[in-house]
Amino acid sequence: MAVIGAITRLTESGLSITEWKPVTGALPPLSDAAWAEEFAKYQATPEFALKHSGMDLAQFKGIFFWEWFHRLVGRLIGIVFLLPFLFFLATRRVPPSLVPRLAGLFVLGGLQGALGWYMVKSGLVNRPDVSHYRLAAHLSLAVLIYVAMLATALPLLFPAASGAVHRARGSLRRHAGIAMALVATTMVWGAFTAGLDAGQAYNTWPLMNGTFAPEEMWNLSPAWLNILENTAAVQFTHRWLAILTGLVVWSYAFRALRADVQGRVRALAIAVAVMVLVQISLGISTLLMFVPVHVAATHQAGALVLLGLFTWTVVEYRRG
């Protein structure tokens, strides 16, 4: 779902549906008249007027598909989660301790749909793009749901802890938690980068168009606002957060292997060390190739894989 969301953003499809109809919106337009009506609504948006004024109906159908598909998958996730949950609840197969957590996950899913519409609304009035703050909030809630689902599911899939954990478990667990937090923070700045189209500028590495830190990255006042809203500063922050995250991840993996942790914890330490290298490579490739959709979407998927591996790591440490 998050990868489909990334494709929706990268193809500038997110504003193609100008209404939120949670039930009736599940079906796409089914007639020429319905398509003409949807296209007319899009033609009234700032994005069409300022960016896509030459778009024809066939091109509109292309961007409409991704936004419709994104919303459809969201609806399907709700159904696939809720109906089995109610069945297992009715047949008393859900431990009482899990009921509040599972119900909470469903509520978060509903809130995510509402937050998605709140994000879309920001691009339908007076501006041709959604707010990058709302985009980051939408991704952050998706990440929270993803991590919470994993933290719920993994102990059920693997009831017993795997292998011996070294006596330095507390220190390693904290190190893993810091690395996980850095992965999540870097993802937020990735959302800022996508929301501001910052990846379309400074497409060189390691320097940014010949300089380490472009002068224009401090154009806004107060200075702190630059790292949130200045294209140059946002990309700079995302770049070096990624490098810092990589160093913290590699140092964690080195410590865990040196401490001779065993079982799944050992395998996960090796996995995060490899995955963070893949993820940084994908990020650099996305930049150097001027943000092709398939590479950028894979970059988002890689971030989720890395975060998932750390979620699993923390779950293993908590169980000792």
N, C-alpha and C positions, 0 to 999 in steps of 0.2 A: 504493500500500500504506500509506503514512504517513497519507494522508487518510482511508482506511478506518479506520485505527487511531484517528484523531482522532474520527471519528463513533462508533466503539465506546466511547470514553471519554465523549464528550458525552452519549450516550444511556444511560450507566451499564449497558452490556451486557457489560463485560469479565469479570464474575464469574459469568456465566450458565452457563458450562461449567466444571464443577468437577474435571475430570480432563484429563490430557494423554495423548492416544493419537495419536502421530504418524502411524500408518498407518490403523488402523480408525476413527479419529475423523474421517476425511475425509467420511464419510457422515453426514447428519443422521438423527435418529430417523425411522423409516419406518412406525411403527404407533402406534396409540393407547397401547398398553402401554409402548412405548419412550419416548413423550413423557411419560407419567405418571411413569416411572422417572427421567427427566432432571429433571423438575419437582420431584420429591421430594428429589433431591440438592441442588437449589438452595434448597429450603425449609429445609434444614439449615444454611445458611450464615448468618453474622452479618448480611450485607447484607439478606437477606430478612426476618430477625427484626426488625431495627432500622429499615429504610427502606421495604421493599416488602411488608409483611405482608398487605396487601389485594390483592396481585396475583393475577390468575387465570391459567389456562393459556394463554388467547389472548394476554394481555399478555406472558407469559413467552416465547412463541414469537417475539414481536417483538424482544425483546432477544437471545434466543438466536441469531437470524438473523445479527446483526451480528458477534458473536464467532465464530460458525461460519464466516461469509464471510471474516472477517479471517484466520483460520487457514487456510482453503482457499486464499486467494490466496497466502499464504506458501508453502504446499506447491507450488502451481503455479509460483511464481517459481523454486523449487529445481529442478523438472523442466525448465522452459524454459531454465534456465541450464545444467544438468548434461548433458542429452542432446546438444545441439549441441556443447558443449565437448568431450565425449568423441569425437563424430564427427569434428570438425575436428582433434582431437589425433591420432586414428587415421589420418586421411588426410594428416597432416603439413601442415596449413594454418595452424597456429599457430606463430608465431616462437618459438624457445626462450626468448627473454628475457621473453615474455609469460606463459609457463606458470605460474611461481610466483605471479604477481599474480592470474591468473584462478583458480587453485586456492585462493589465499588468500581471494578474494571469496566463493567457495562455502563455505568453512569459516566465514567471518564470518556468512553467511546462516544456517547451521546453529546457530551460537552465538546468533544473534538469536532464533531460535525457542525455544531453551532459556532465554534471558533473559526472554522474554515469559512463559513458564510460571513462572519464578522470581518475576516481578512479580505474576502472578495469585495465586500461593500466599500472598502477603502479605495478601491480602484475604479469605482463606478461614478464618482463625483469629483470633478475638478482636477483629476490627475490620471495619467495613462497607465499607472502601475499600482499594484497593491503596496501597502505600507510594509517596509522591510521589517519593522518591529513586529507587526502582526504575523508576517510570514515566519519569523523566528519563533514567535510564541506557538504557532501552529505546529512547527517541526518539534519544538521542545515538548509539547504535550504528547505528540506521537512517540517520541523517544521515551517519555515517562511511562506510557502505556506498554510499550515494547519491553522495557526493563522490568516492569511490574509483572507482566505475563511470564517472562522467563523466570523471575524469582519465585513465582508461584508454581510453575510447571516443573522446573528442574528437580526439586526435592521429591516430587511425585514420580518422576521418571526414573530417578536414581535415588532410592530411599536411603542407601547406605553411603557413608563417606568412602572415598577411594584412597587407599594407601596411607602411609604415615606422613604426618605433617611435622616438620622440624619444630623444636622448642621456640624458635624465633617467629612462630606463627603470628603473634600479635603485630610485630614490626612489619612483616611481609604483607599482612592483611591491610595495614594502614597504607603501605606503599602502593598496593594494588588499588585501593580506594582513591588515592590521589591521582594515579594514572587514569582511572576511570572518569574521575571528575574533569580532568584535562581533556580527555577525548570528547566528553559532552560539551565542554566550553568551546572547544575548537569547532564543533558542529554548529553551535549557535553563531559563531562568526562566519562560518560557511554559509549560513542562511542569510546573514547580513550581506555577504559578498554576492550571493545570488540575487537578493532583493534589490541591490543597487546596481546590478550588472557590472560589478567591479572586476569580474574575471575577464571582461572584454578589454580591459586596459592593462598596461604594464605586462605584456605577454612575453616576458623574458625571465630567465632564472640563472644564477641566484640574484643578480641585480635587477632593479626595477627601472628599465629603460636607461641603463648605464649608471644608476646611482643606488646606493644602499637604501636611502630613505629620501624620496622626492620632497623637494621644498614645499610643494603644494599640499602635502599631507597635514600641514598646520594652518590652513587657510581659515578655518572656522574659529569662532570665538564664542564661548570659552574653549580653551585648548582641549579639555577632556571630551568635548562633543565630537572631535575629529574621529576618534576611534569607533564612534557609533554611526556617523553620518557622512564622513569624508571618504570618497571612493578610494583614494590612495592609501589613507590611513587604515581603512577597513581591510583592504587586501594585505597591507603590510602586517597588520595584527594577525590575520588568519594564517599567513605564511609562517610567522615566527612562533605562534602558538603551536602549529603543527610540528615544527622542529623541536620545541621544548617538550611537547608530548612524546615525540619519538624518543628523545633522550631519557625521559622518565620511564617510559615503557621498557626500553632496552636495559636500563639499570635495574628495574624490577626483575626482568627475566634473568639477568646475570646473577642477582642475589638469590633468587629462588632456586636456580640450578646449582649454585654453589652451596646452598644450604641442604642440597640433596633431598628436596621434597619429592614425593613419589606419587604414583597413580595419576589421576586426572589432573591434579594440580601441576604436576611436572609437564604433562602433555599440553596443558593450557598455557604454561609459561613459554614453551617453545612456540606455540601457535600465535600468541600475541606479539612475540618478537618478529615473527615472519610477517604477520598481517600488517603491523604498523609500517614496515618497510614497503609492502605492496601499496598501502594506502597513501603514503607520502609520494610514491612514484606515480600513482594515479592522479594525485593533486597537481604535481608538476606537469604531467602530460596534458591534463585538462587545460592548464594555463598556456602551455607552449603551442597547443593545437587550436587555440582560440575557442575553447569551450564547445567541442562537438557533443551533441546530446548523448550519444551512447557512452562516451568516456566519462562525462560529468555525472550521468546517472549511476554508472558503475562506481564512481568515487563516493557517491552518497551511500550506495549499498555497502561499500567497504567500511565506511564509518560505522554503520549499523552492525556489521559482522564483528568489528573490533570491540565495540561497546558490549555486544552480546557475549563475547569471550570473557571480558572482564566481569560481567555480571555473573557468569558461571563461576569464575575464579573466586569472587567474593562469597558466593553461596557455599562453595566448598570450604573456604576458610571458616565461615560461620559455623559450619557443622563440625569442624575440627577433624 
